[in-house]
Amino acid sequence: MLSALGFLIGTWTCSFGTAVFSYDLQNNYIRQTDTFSGGGGDVAYLTYVPKGSYWNWTVIEPQGSTTVFRGTGPATHITFRTAYPPGDDGVEVFNRVSDTKYSTHFSGTLEGKKFNSTDTCTKS
């Protein structure tokens, strides 16, 4: 299943800044490194868990916080929901538009703050 997201590998120009995807950890994960236009960024790891039939996406922020999402659906349309930390309640929807374009929409509460954002990325 992870190979279905192989189109992500490379550099993307996004409405929030830049996203760089590469395989990591013996090609069992896709690493996402984001750089935000206004400064800062984060790192995320994405994989598919066959035993549980779900996607696991872990986002690590530079200030030390970590958010874990579990997702369902095909690689073209994945709906992620927060699994950790307790109390966070968010939904991120990933949509593959084409081999060179994808979009995401997040809504919910993370670390006590409400968010509602849509981002579009095109392959550089």
C-alpha positions in Angstrom: 0.0 0.0 0.0 2.8 2.5 0.8 4.1 2.2 -2.8 0.8 3.7 -3.9 2.1 7.0 -2.4 5.4 6.7 -4.2 4.3 9.6 -6.4 5.0 11.9 -3.4 8.7 11.3 -3.4 10.4 14.6 -4.4 10.0 18.3 -3.7 6.6 20.0 -3.7 5.7 23.7 -3.7 2.7 24.2 -1.3 0.5 27.0 -0.2 2.2 26.8 3.2 5.8 26.6 1.9 7.7 23.5 0.7 7.3 19.8 1.4 10.0 17.2 0.6 9.2 13.5 0.6 11.6 10.6 0.7 11.6 7.0 1.7 13.1 6.2 5.1 13.6 3.4 7.6 14.3 0.7 5.1 11.6 2.0 2.7 8.9 1.2 5.3 8.0 4.9 5.8 7.7 8.0 3.8 9.4 11.0 5.5 7.9 14.4 5.0 9.9 17.5 5.8 7.9 20.7 5.7 9.4 24.2 5.6 6.9 27.0 6.3 6.9 30.3 4.3 6.8 32.3 7.6 9.6 30.3 9.2 9.8 27.0 11.0 8.7 23.6 9.9 8.1 20.0 11.0 8.9 16.4 10.1 6.4 13.6 9.6 6.5 9.8 9.0 3.8 8.0 7.1 3.3 4.3 6.7 0.6 1.7 6.2 -0.1 -0.9 8.9 -1.4 -4.0 7.2 -2.4 -5.9 10.4 -4.7 -3.0 11.3 -5.6 -1.9 7.8 -4.9 1.7 8.5 -2.4 4.5 7.7 -0.2 5.8 10.5 1.0 9.4 10.2 3.2 10.9 13.0 4.0 14.6 12.9 6.9 15.9 15.0 7.1 19.6 15.8 10.4 21.3 16.6 9.2 22.5 20.0 8.8 18.8 21.1 5.1 18.1 20.5 4.0 15.0 18.6 0.7 14.3 17.0 -0.3 10.8 15.7 -3.0 10.4 13.1 -4.7 7.1 12.0 -6.2 7.1 8.5 -8.5 5.0 6.4 -9.2 4.9 2.7 -7.3 4.3 -0.5 -4.0 6.2 -1.2 -6.0 8.6 -3.4 -8.2 9.8 -0.6 -7.2 9.2 3.0 -9.1 10.5 6.0 -6.9 10.9 9.1 -8.1 11.3 12.6 -6.0 12.3 15.6 -5.1 9.3 17.8 -2.6 11.0 20.1 -2.3 13.1 22.3 -5.5 12.6 24.2 -7.9 15.5 24.0 -6.8 16.5 20.5 -9.6 16.2 18.0 -8.8 16.8 14.4 -9.5 15.4 10.9 -7.1 15.8 8.0 -8.2 14.7 4.5 -5.6 14.0 1.9 -6.7 14.0 -1.8 -4.4 13.0 -4.7 -5.5 15.2 -7.6 -2.9 13.9 -10.0 0.7 12.7 -10.1 1.8 16.3 -9.7 -0.8 17.8 -7.4 -2.4 17.0 -4.0 -4.5 18.8 -1.5 -5.1 18.6 2.2 -7.8 19.9 4.5 -7.5 20.0 8.3 -10.2 21.0 10.8 -10.2 20.5 14.5 -8.4 21.2 17.8 -4.7 20.6 18.5 -3.1 21.5 21.8 -6.2 23.5 22.7 -6.1 25.6 19.5 -8.8 25.4 16.8 -7.6 25.1 13.2 -9.3 25.1 9.8 -6.9 25.0 6.8 -6.7 23.9 3.2 -3.4 23.5 1.4 -2.6 22.6 -2.2 0.8 21.3 -3.4 2.3 20.9 -6.8 5.4 18.9 -7.7 8.4 21.1 -8.3 
